């Protein structure tokens, strides 16, 4: 059984940084699509970043380009989201997502849709104060 566990959320002031981690158990995510989504109260879930595990391609929502970086550590079966220059509008619950084992790399613009995501983590809260 595939399980995703996020960590690293917290409260920071605007301009600060946080690094989120998503550890995967139950399957070695190599040559797959993984990513981060977020949902703020009263708003729809939105894609933040995605990565081709074992590959080089990364994808970002326009709202976080230049500030957030998604990366992976294959040895630890973990995906990270480094968030710099945080803004109050980044406040949300952040969720890690992964496609099915054998599902291949990300297609198109994975931050524009969530239909590719099959497994989800429990979420980690990020709060940015002004």
C-alpha positions as CSV (number, residue, x, y, z in Angstrom):
1,X,0.0,0.0,0.0
2,X,1.3,3.4,-1.0
3,X,1.4,6.0,1.7
4,X,2.5,9.6,1.5
5,X,3.4,11.5,4.6
6,X,4.0,15.2,4.6
7,X,6.0,17.2,7.1
8,X,7.6,20.6,7.5
9,X,4.6,23.0,7.6
10,X,4.4,25.7,10.2
11,X,3.9,29.4,10.7
12,X,6.3,32.1,9.3
13,X,6.3,35.7,8.6
14,X,6.1,37.1,5.1
15,X,9.4,36.8,3.4
16,X,10.3,33.7,5.3
17,X,11.0,30.2,4.1
18,X,9.8,26.7,4.8
19,X,10.7,23.3,3.3
20,X,8.0,20.7,3.0
21,X,8.8,17.0,2.8
22,X,6.8,14.1,1.3
23,X,8.0,10.7,2.2
24,X,6.7,7.8,0.2
25,X,6.3,4.2,1.5
26,X,5.0,1.1,-0.2
27,X,6.5,1.8,-3.6
28,X,9.7,3.3,-5.1
29,X,8.6,6.3,-7.1
30,X,11.0,6.3,-10.0
31,X,9.8,7.4,-13.4
32,X,6.6,8.7,-12.0
33,X,4.7,12.0,-11.5
34,X,4.6,13.6,-8.0
35,X,3.5,17.0,-6.9
36,X,2.2,19.4,-4.4
37,X,-1.3,21.0,-4.2
38,X,-2.7,23.5,-1.8
39,X,-6.1,24.5,-0.6
40,X,-7.0,27.6,1.4
41,X,-10.2,28.0,3.3
42,X,-13.1,28.8,1.0
43,X,-11.0,28.3,-2.1
44,X,-10.5,25.5,-4.6
45,X,-7.5,23.2,-4.5
46,X,-4.8,24.4,-6.8
47,X,-1.6,22.8,-8.2
48,X,1.6,24.3,-6.9
49,X,4.5,22.2,-8.4
50,X,5.2,18.8,-9.9
51,X,8.2,16.7,-10.8
52,X,9.1,13.7,-12.9
53,X,10.7,11.5,-10.4
54,X,14.0,10.1,-11.7
55,X,13.9,12.7,-14.4
56,X,14.7,16.4,-14.8
57,X,11.4,18.1,-15.6
58,X,9.7,20.2,-13.0
59,X,6.5,22.2,-13.3
60,X,5.3,25.2,-11.4
61,X,2.1,27.3,-11.1
62,X,2.7,30.9,-12.2
63,X,1.9,32.1,-8.7
64,X,5.0,30.4,-7.2
65,X,7.5,30.5,-10.1
66,X,10.9,31.8,-8.9
67,X,10.0,31.4,-5.2
68,X,9.3,27.6,-4.8
69,X,11.5,24.7,-5.9
70,X,10.4,21.1,-6.1
71,X,13.1,18.4,-5.8
72,X,13.6,14.8,-5.0
73,X,15.9,12.5,-3.1
74,X,15.5,9.1,-4.7
75,X,17.6,7.3,-2.1
76,X,15.1,8.5,0.6
77,X,12.0,8.1,-1.7
78,X,11.1,11.7,-0.7
79,X,10.0,14.8,-2.6
80,X,10.6,18.3,-1.2
81,X,9.1,21.7,-1.7
82,X,11.4,24.6,-0.8
83,X,9.3,27.7,-0.3
84,X,11.1,31.0,-0.2
85,X,9.8,34.6,-0.1
86,X,6.5,33.4,1.3
87,X,3.5,35.6,1.1
88,X,0.3,35.7,3.2
89,X,-1.6,34.4,0.1
90,X,0.5,31.2,0.3
91,X,-1.3,30.3,3.5
92,X,-3.1,27.0,2.9
93,X,-3.1,23.3,3.6
94,X,-0.4,21.7,1.4
95,X,-0.9,18.2,0.1
96,X,1.5,15.8,-1.6
97,X,0.3,13.7,-4.5
98,X,1.5,10.9,-6.6
99,X,0.2,9.0,-9.6
100,X,-0.3,5.2,-9.7
101,X,2.7,2.9,-9.7
102,X,3.7,2.4,-13.3
103,X,1.8,5.6,-14.3
104,X,4.8,7.2,-15.9
105,X,5.9,10.8,-15.9
106,X,3.8,13.9,-15.7
107,X,2.0,14.8,-18.9
108,X,1.0,18.3,-20.1
109,X,0.7,20.8,-17.3
110,X,0.2,18.7,-14.1
111,X,-0.2,21.8,-12.0
112,X,-3.3,22.7,-14.0
113,X,-5.3,19.6,-13.0
114,X,-5.4,17.0,-10.3
115,X,-6.8,14.1,-12.3
116,X,-3.4,12.4,-12.6
117,X,-3.0,12.2,-8.8
118,X,-4.1,8.9,-7.3
119,X,-2.5,9.0,-3.9
120,X,-2.7,11.9,-1.5
121,X,-1.0,12.7,1.8
122,X,-2.8,13.9,4.9
123,X,-1.7,17.5,4.4
124,X,0.5,20.0,6.3
125,X,-0.6,23.5,7.2
126,X,1.4,26.5,6.1
127,X,0.5,29.9,7.6
128,X,2.2,33.1,6.5
129,X,1.6,36.2,8.5
130,X,2.0,39.8,7.3
